Amino acid sequence: MEFQIQTRTDGPIAIAALSGRVDAANSRQLRRQFERCLKTTNRFVFDCQALDFIDSSGLGAVVTCLRKALATAGDIRLAGVAPKVKLVFELTQAEKLFTFFSDADQALASFADQHA
């Protein structure tokens, strides 16, 4: 399945729905889209429910996005990550960098909880 990213906002939070495969062929597309969104917000939910695959280049792109969000006092929460995709995060120990949620609604709510 071809990589696609659809973004929307929920108040001050951007939700990026990732689908297909994030790999060397399209990881730059993810970083470019993220940088455009970073101009308007620094809090993100990456909804990964439809993400089938991520390789090391894709993981690198997601970590780069996190680093840029953190540099602006923001954050990225990951939602709906499939077990085989999460395994890549676990094997590389990148799961220690992120907070995972079962769905985008829970990830969105976590931002509200943080500021309560």
C-alpha positions as CSV (number, residue, x, y, z in Angstrom):
1,M,0.0,0.0,0.0
2,E,1.3,3.5,-0.9
3,F,2.1,5.9,1.9
4,Q,-0.4,8.6,2.6
5,I,-0.6,11.3,5.2
6,Q,-3.7,13.2,6.0
7,T,-3.6,16.0,8.5
8,R,-6.3,17.8,10.4
9,T,-6.5,19.8,13.6
10,D,-8.3,19.5,16.8
11,G,-7.9,22.9,18.4
12,P,-4.2,23.4,19.0
13,I,-3.3,19.8,18.2
14,A,-2.5,18.5,14.7
15,I,-3.5,14.9,13.9
16,A,-1.6,13.2,11.2
17,A,-3.2,10.0,10.0
18,L,-0.4,7.8,8.5
19,S,-1.3,4.9,6.2
20,G,0.5,2.4,4.1
21,R,4.3,2.1,4.4
22,V,6.8,4.7,5.7
23,D,10.2,3.8,4.2
24,A,13.2,5.3,2.5
25,A,11.1,6.1,-0.6
26,N,8.8,8.5,1.3
27,S,10.1,9.4,4.7
28,R,11.1,12.8,3.3
29,Q,7.5,13.4,2.5
30,L,6.6,12.8,6.2
31,R,9.2,15.2,7.4
32,R,8.2,17.9,4.9
33,Q,4.5,17.7,5.9
34,F,5.4,17.7,9.5
35,E,7.6,20.9,9.1
36,R,4.6,22.6,7.4
37,C,2.4,21.8,10.4
38,L,5.0,22.8,12.9
39,K,4.6,26.4,11.7
40,T,1.1,26.4,13.3
41,T,1.4,24.0,16.3
42,N,3.9,22.0,18.3
43,R,1.6,19.3,19.6
44,F,0.9,16.3,17.4
45,V,-0.9,12.9,17.3
46,F,0.4,10.5,14.7
47,D,-2.6,8.2,14.1
48,C,-1.0,5.0,12.9
49,Q,-4.0,2.7,12.7
50,A,-3.6,2.3,9.0
51,L,0.2,2.2,9.0
52,D,1.2,-1.3,7.8
53,F,5.0,-1.0,7.8
54,I,7.9,1.2,8.9
55,D,11.6,0.7,8.2
56,S,14.6,2.4,9.7
57,S,14.3,5.4,7.4
58,G,10.7,5.9,8.4
59,L,11.5,5.5,12.1
60,G,14.3,8.0,11.6
61,A,11.8,10.4,10.1
62,V,9.4,10.0,13.1
63,V,12.2,10.5,15.6
64,T,13.3,13.6,13.7
65,C,9.8,15.0,13.9
66,L,9.7,14.3,17.6
67,R,13.1,16.0,18.1
68,K,11.7,19.1,16.3
69,A,8.5,19.1,18.3
70,L,10.4,18.9,21.5
71,A,12.7,21.7,20.5
72,T,9.6,24.0,20.4
73,A,8.3,22.6,23.8
74,G,5.9,20.4,22.0
75,D,5.4,16.6,21.7
76,I,4.2,13.8,19.5
77,R,1.9,11.0,20.8
78,L,1.5,7.8,18.8
79,A,-1.9,6.2,18.5
80,G,-3.2,2.9,17.1
81,V,0.3,1.4,16.4
82,A,0.0,-2.1,15.1
83,P,2.1,-4.8,16.8
84,K,4.4,-5.4,13.9
85,V,5.1,-1.6,13.5
86,K,5.5,-1.2,17.3
87,L,8.1,-4.1,17.2
88,V,10.4,-1.8,15.1
89,F,10.2,0.8,17.9
90,E,10.9,-1.8,20.5
91,L,13.8,-3.4,18.7
92,T,15.5,-0.1,18.3
93,Q,14.5,1.1,21.8
94,A,12.8,4.1,20.2
95,E,9.6,3.2,22.1
96,K,11.2,4.9,25.1
97,L,11.0,8.2,23.3
98,F,7.2,8.1,22.7
99,T,4.0,7.7,24.5
100,F,1.7,5.2,22.9
101,F,-2.1,5.2,23.0
102,S,-4.7,2.7,21.7
103,D,-6.5,5.4,19.6
104,A,-6.3,9.0,18.6
105,D,-9.0,10.1,21.0
106,Q,-7.0,8.9,24.0
107,A,-3.8,10.5,22.6
108,L,-5.7,13.8,22.2
109,A,-7.1,13.6,25.7
110,S,-3.6,13.0,27.1
111,F,-2.7,16.6,26.0
112,A,-5.6,18.0,27.9
113,D,-4.7,15.9,31.0
114,Q,-1.2,17.3,30.8
115,H,-2.4,20.9,31.1
116,A,-5.1,20.2,33.7
